[in-house]
């Protein structure tokens, strides 16, 4: 099975690209969903996270309030590093298990793992190919404003904290630019899929 990482900045169109690749036949694995799953009560990262950050991050039903957890690490790189050290290994194990499961059913298929910080964590190295999604900053801001209910200043602050697109491009095997019309984005996605399919055979 061929494996591909799919990454990009805030509101650049990763989800759209991932869904399109899945519709073409790729096995799509969403790191963000796995990040939610490993923090559920009884899951791999739950106990260590509650021990580290305290009961104040819990809702009344015992689940972790991700907004409260985010506020514990916001603007605190050393605390974020601690959280990542708890959550990322659990997410990576689940990713690997899902890839193995997909490979057992479709040995010549393509597994695509969508994650925002593949490059920053160094986990991009485990994939055969890396797809980087980019978009104009103005479009990213507009999408994030529409989608996330943030202020313009909050969006710009988040973008500033992320690795710039130019930095991500150095690691890319394929680049998909979602700044244009949808048909243009879909054409690029098809070209990348066809290239991956040739490698997977």
C-alpha positions in Angstrom: 0.0 0.0 0.0 1.2 3.5 -0.8 0.9 6.0 2.0 0.6 9.8 1.5 0.5 12.6 4.1 -1.9 15.5 3.4 -1.2 18.8 5.1 -1.5 22.5 4.9 -2.3 25.6 6.9 -5.5 26.9 8.5 -8.5 26.9 6.2 -6.4 26.1 3.1 -8.8 23.4 1.8 -7.2 20.2 3.3 -10.6 18.8 4.1 -12.0 19.4 0.6 -8.9 17.8 -0.9 -9.1 14.8 1.5 -12.7 14.2 0.7 -12.1 14.4 -3.0 -9.2 11.9 -2.8 -11.5 9.6 -0.8 -14.2 9.8 -3.4 -11.5 8.7 -6.0 -10.8 5.6 -3.9 -8.1 6.6 -1.4 -8.4 5.4 2.2 -8.7 8.6 4.2 -7.5 8.8 7.8 -8.2 12.0 9.7 -5.6 12.8 12.4 -7.9 15.4 14.0 -10.6 12.7 14.6 -8.0 10.4 16.1 -6.9 13.2 18.3 -10.4 13.5 19.6 -10.7 9.8 20.0 -7.6 9.3 22.1 -8.8 11.9 24.6 -12.1 10.2 25.3 -12.6 8.6 28.8 -10.8 5.3 28.9 -8.8 6.0 25.7 -5.0 6.0 25.5 -4.3 9.7 26.2 -7.1 10.5 28.6 -5.6 9.6 32.0 -2.2 11.2 31.4 -3.9 14.4 30.1 -6.2 14.8 33.1 -3.2 14.1 35.5 -1.1 16.7 33.8 -3.7 19.5 33.3 -6.1 18.8 36.2 -9.8 18.2 36.7 -10.5 21.8 35.6 -10.4 20.7 31.9 -13.3 18.2 32.5 -16.9 18.7 31.8 -19.5 17.5 34.3 -19.8 14.1 32.5 -16.1 13.5 32.8 -15.2 14.2 29.2 -12.3 16.6 28.4 -13.5 20.0 27.3 -11.2 20.6 24.3 -11.7 24.4 24.5 -10.5 24.5 28.1 -7.6 22.2 27.3 -6.7 24.5 24.4 -6.7 27.5 26.8 -4.3 25.7 29.0 -1.7 25.5 26.2 -2.5 28.6 24.2 0.6 30.8 24.0 2.5 28.4 26.2 4.9 26.4 24.0 6.3 24.3 26.8 2.8 23.2 27.9 1.8 22.5 24.3 4.9 20.4 24.0 3.8 18.4 27.1 0.3 17.8 25.6 1.7 16.8 22.2 4.0 14.3 23.9 0.9 12.7 25.4 -1.4 12.8 22.5 0.8 12.4 19.4 2.2 8.9 20.1 -1.4 7.6 20.7 -2.6 9.2 17.4 0.4 7.8 15.5 -0.3 4.3 16.8 -3.9 4.5 15.7 -2.9 5.9 12.2 -0.5 3.0 11.8 -3.1 0.5 12.8 -5.6 1.9 10.3 -3.0 1.9 7.5 -2.3 -1.8 8.3 -6.0 -2.6 8.3 -6.5 -0.8 4.9 -3.4 -2.6 3.5 -4.8 -6.0 4.5 -7.9 -5.3 2.4 -6.3 -3.3 -0.4 -2.6 -4.0 -0.8 -2.3 -1.8 -3.9 -4.4 1.0 -2.6 -3.5 4.5 -1.3 -3.8 5.5 2.3 -4.0 9.3 2.9 -3.5 10.7 6.3 -4.8 14.3 6.7 -3.1 16.2 9.5 -2.4 19.9 10.0 1.1 19.5 11.5 2.7 16.6 9.7 5.8 18.5 9.0 6.2 20.2 12.4 6.0 16.8 14.2 8.4 15.1 11.8 5.8 12.4 11.1 5.8 13.3 7.4 8.9 11.1 7.1 6.9 7.9 7.5 4.9 8.5 4.4 5.9 7.5 0.8 4.7 10.9 -0.5 3.6 14.3 0.9 0.8 16.5 -0.5 0.8 20.1 0.6 -2.4 22.2 0.1 -1.9 25.9 -0.2 -4.2 28.9 -0.7 -4.0 32.7 -0.8 -3.8 34.1 2.7 -6.9 36.3 2.1 -8.9 33.2 1.1 -7.7 31.4 4.2 -8.8 34.3 6.4 -12.2 34.5 4.6 -12.8 30.7 5.0 -11.7 30.7 8.6 -14.0 33.6 9.4 -17.0 31.9 7.8 -16.2 28.5 9.3 -14.8 29.0 12.8 -16.6 32.1 14.1 -13.3 33.8 14.9 -12.4 37.5 14.6 -10.1 38.6 11.8 -7.3 39.3 14.4 -7.7 35.8 15.9 -7.4 34.2 12.4 -4.3 36.3 11.6 -2.8 35.4 15.0 -3.3 31.7 14.3 -1.8 32.0 10.8 1.2 33.7 12.3 1.8 30.8 14.7 1.8 28.3 11.8 4.7 27.3 9.6 4.4 29.5 6.5 3.3 27.8 3.3 6.7 28.5 1.7 8.3 26.4 4.5 5.9 23.5 3.9 6.5 23.6 0.1 10.1 22.5 0.6 8.9 19.1 1.9 6.1 18.6 -0.7 6.1 15.9 -3.4 2.8 17.4 -4.7 1.2 20.8 -4.3 -2.5 21.5 -4.6 -3.4 25.2 -4.8 -7.1 25.8 -3.8 -7.0 29.6 -4.5 -8.8 29.2 -7.9 -12.2 27.9 -9.0 -13.3 24.5 -7.8 -12.9 22.8 -11.2 -9.2 23.9 -11.2 -8.7 22.4 -7.7 -10.4 19.2 -8.7 -8.2 18.9 -11.8 -5.1 19.2 -9.6 -6.5 16.6 -7.2 -7.1 14.2 -10.1 -3.5 14.7 -11.3 -2.1 13.9 -7.9 -4.4 10.9 -7.5 -3.3 9.6 -10.9 0.3 10.0 -10.0 -0.2 8.2 -6.7 -2.1 5.4 -8.4 0.8 4.8 -10.8 3.2 4.5 -7.9 0.8 2.2 -6.0 0.6 -0.4 -8.8 
